[in-house]
Amino acid sequence: MSETKYRYGIIGTGIPWREEGSSGFGMAHAHYPSMMKNERAELVAFSELQDSRAQYFQQKQNTKVSHYHSYTEMLAKENLDIVSICTWPHLHAEITVAAVDAGVKAIYCEKPMATNWGDCKRMKAAADEKGVLLCFNHQRRHIKLFQEVRRAVQEGEIGEIVQIEAECGNLYDWGTHWLDMMFFYNNDEPAEWVIGQINSSTENVAFGAKMEDQAVLNFKWKNGVRGTMVTGDLAKIGAVHRLIGTDGVIEVLNERNYRILGKGIGEWKHIEVPQGDWSDLALAAKDVVRALDEPGYKPLISADHAIQSTEIIFATYRSSQIHGRVDLPLSYDGNGLLDLMSAGAFGK
Ligand SMILES: NC(=O)c1ccc[n+]([C@@H]2O[C@H](COP(=O)([O-])OP(=O)(O)OC[C@H]3O[C@@H](n4cnc5c(N)ncnc54)[C@H](O)[C@@H]3O)[C@@H](O)[C@H]2O)c1
């Protein structure tokens, strides 16, 4: 392994959640220390449209590296190895393609991938064509509890897995994490079809992207396991995730606790799984660097995984639009939710 540090840049710093002037979570303030923790990269520049946010970043993170307004100028001048994309999702595809064209080695992009299915495919194809490592921040794959649940399933503690369920506030923003976890539990099997229904009678927007306010979906993986998710304020399955096997059940209660009713266990057994010194995000950043150090190693947050779970989101929107099952691969490149909204399908 070379001791030369990777040249690292960030696009879109923001300001952390609830702090004055914030427009979101300021995820760059989490990417930067996470990337620095493994000491294999050095920040050489960042790009941010707003001067006040750029100054805040320099002060808060105690760095004097160059600030660019234009990310294209930064990409052209700074010869970056790794770039974090921390803007809102409508910009992820165009920035990813620009970073690939500029010759970066790795892109660590925030979730969700993009705002329509065509852009998701476009950004992944661009990276694949040039051999650029593309990752999306589905950092929950690095939460120890979820890894422990996956291990329990794979080692047959609830028999053969049959069904995986999840609930959350929405399919697009939070659901991208939970669908990713469902694929993670099921060993990243490809999915075969999706049938879903969505509603959008209230304004529901996250990071500039419109979302459904209620959804129910069911899908089948190629290994026969079924996935079910419900979203919105009315969603209720009685757990965060539920994994049903032929000989037992696991219920994930939160990111530190789960319970299992497994083979030979007569009553629920509660298990707490501490995260340890490395946060999920720091481990995710470390995994990105590892993939650069070890060609052929696939990080847990690889785009190869993200594209599978993201396809379920847009296939659900499409399913609702066509009133039927959608067989994968999804051929419709748009966003069925936005189509339905502009056609007045939800009474607006
Ligand atoms: N992984 C997670 O757990 C998690 C949590 C929260 C948010 N996110 C995701 O992170 C992304 C960013 O969200 P956020 O809350 O950090 O946003 P934010 O609003 O806090 O920061 C985004 C910044 O990007 C800047 N920006 C916009 N266009 C730009 C451009 N062309 N060039 C340079 N800078 C530009 C904005 O000025 C803003 O300061 C979103 O996709 C969101 O879904 C992920």
The ligand as an ORCA input file, in Angstrom:
! r2SCAN-3c Opt
* xyz 0 1
  N     -26.679      9.286      4.541
  C     -27.460      9.904      5.405
  O     -27.770      9.389      6.471
  C     -27.963     11.277      5.062
  C     -28.521     12.118      6.036
  C     -28.956     13.382      5.641
  C     -28.857     13.790      4.311
  N     -28.332     12.918      3.389
  C     -28.207     13.279      1.959
  O     -27.119     14.163      1.795
  C     -27.343     14.999      0.657
  C     -27.062     16.417      1.066
  O     -27.949     16.768      2.098
  P     -27.525     17.849      3.184
  O     -28.530     17.760      4.255
  O     -26.088     17.720      3.533
  O     -27.739     19.203      2.352
  P     -27.362     20.689      2.785
  O     -28.439     21.562      2.251
  O     -27.046     20.748      4.237
  O     -25.993     20.948      1.997
  C     -25.937     20.929      0.613
  C     -25.028     22.047      0.164
  O     -24.771     21.898     -1.226
  C     -24.549     23.210     -1.742
  N     -24.661     23.175     -3.203
  C     -25.777     23.140     -3.957
  N     -25.458     23.130     -5.262
  C     -24.109     23.161     -5.340
  C     -23.188     23.181     -6.421
  N     -23.591     23.177     -7.683
  N     -21.869     23.243     -6.125
  C     -21.436     23.255     -4.842
  N     -22.273     23.237     -3.768
  C     -23.590     23.197     -4.024
  C     -25.638     24.029     -1.059
  O     -25.348     25.414     -1.111
  C     -25.617     23.452      0.351
  O     -24.781     24.226      1.197
  C     -28.771     14.717      0.204
  O     -28.759     13.890     -0.926
  C     -29.407     13.998      1.385
  O     -30.396     13.056      0.998
  C     -27.872     11.701      3.753
*
